[in-house]
Amino acid sequence: MPIGPDPIPCAIVLTTCGSRGNAEAIAQSLVTQGLAACVQIFPVDSIYKWQGEVEQAQELMLFCKIKSADYAEVESAIRALHTYETPEIVEIAIEKGAPAYLRWIASVTR
């Protein structure tokens, strides 16, 4: 027995921020604009190469749940608020997921 229409393709966009204020500003903006259904913020320890040097920093990772079709607008919105010169903005397609959850993402985003 079908439980509703097939879910619209969704994704998770990852970005890291150097401060709680920047992370919250991006999260609030994406959800308020209807570009993300939910943004989760996690503390992470990052080790990376930047301008020829190995760096280490405590950052905040944002998991932004979006409709795949909205990626370009999500990237633009993140860039507009992000404080990093070259922010991580990566889309990971959700290959499988609970259909009701994916429909929820689609229903609360524009």
SVG drawing of the C-alpha trace seen along z (x, -y; Angstrom):
<svg xmlns="http://www.w3.org/2000/svg" viewBox="-2 -38 56 40">
<polyline fill="none" stroke="black" stroke-width="0.4" points="0.0,0.0 1.6,-3.4 2.2,-5.9 2.3,-9.0 4.1,-10.4 7.8,-9.7 10.0,-12.1 11.6,-15.0 15.4,-14.6 17.1,-16.0 20.7,-16.6 22.8,-17.7 25.0,-20.7 28.0,-20.9 29.9,-24.0 32.2,-24.8 32.4,-28.1 34.9,-29.5 32.4,-31.0 29.1,-30.2 27.7,-33.6 28.5,-33.0 27.2,-29.4 23.9,-30.5 23.5,-33.4 23.8,-31.1 21.5,-28.5 18.8,-31.1 19.0,-32.6 18.7,-29.3 15.7,-28.1 14.0,-31.6 14.4,-31.9 12.9,-28.4 16.2,-27.1 16.8,-24.5 14.3,-22.5 16.8,-22.0 20.4,-23.0 22.3,-21.1 25.5,-22.5 28.2,-20.3 31.6,-21.1 34.5,-19.6 38.3,-19.7 39.8,-20.4 43.3,-19.8 43.9,-21.3 46.4,-22.8 46.0,-26.6 48.4,-28.8 51.1,-26.2 50.8,-25.6 49.2,-22.8 46.6,-24.4 44.4,-23.1 41.2,-24.8 38.0,-24.2 35.1,-24.8 31.4,-24.3 30.1,-22.0 26.6,-22.8 24.5,-20.0 21.9,-21.8 19.0,-19.6 17.8,-21.0 16.0,-20.1 18.7,-19.3 17.2,-21.7 17.9,-24.6 21.6,-24.0 22.7,-27.1 20.6,-29.4 21.8,-27.7 25.5,-28.1 24.8,-31.8 23.1,-32.4 26.0,-30.8 28.6,-32.8 26.7,-36.0 27.1,-35.5 30.2,-33.4 33.3,-34.9 35.9,-32.6 37.8,-33.6 37.2,-30.1 34.4,-28.4 33.7,-24.7 30.3,-24.3 29.7,-20.7 26.5,-19.0 26.0,-15.4 23.0,-13.8 20.7,-11.7 20.6,-8.5 18.1,-6.8 16.1,-8.1 12.9,-7.6 10.3,-8.8 8.2,-10.7 11.3,-12.6 12.3,-13.5 8.7,-14.6 8.9,-16.8 12.1,-18.5 10.3,-19.2 7.2,-20.5 8.9,-23.1 11.3,-24.5 10.3,-26.7"/>
</svg>
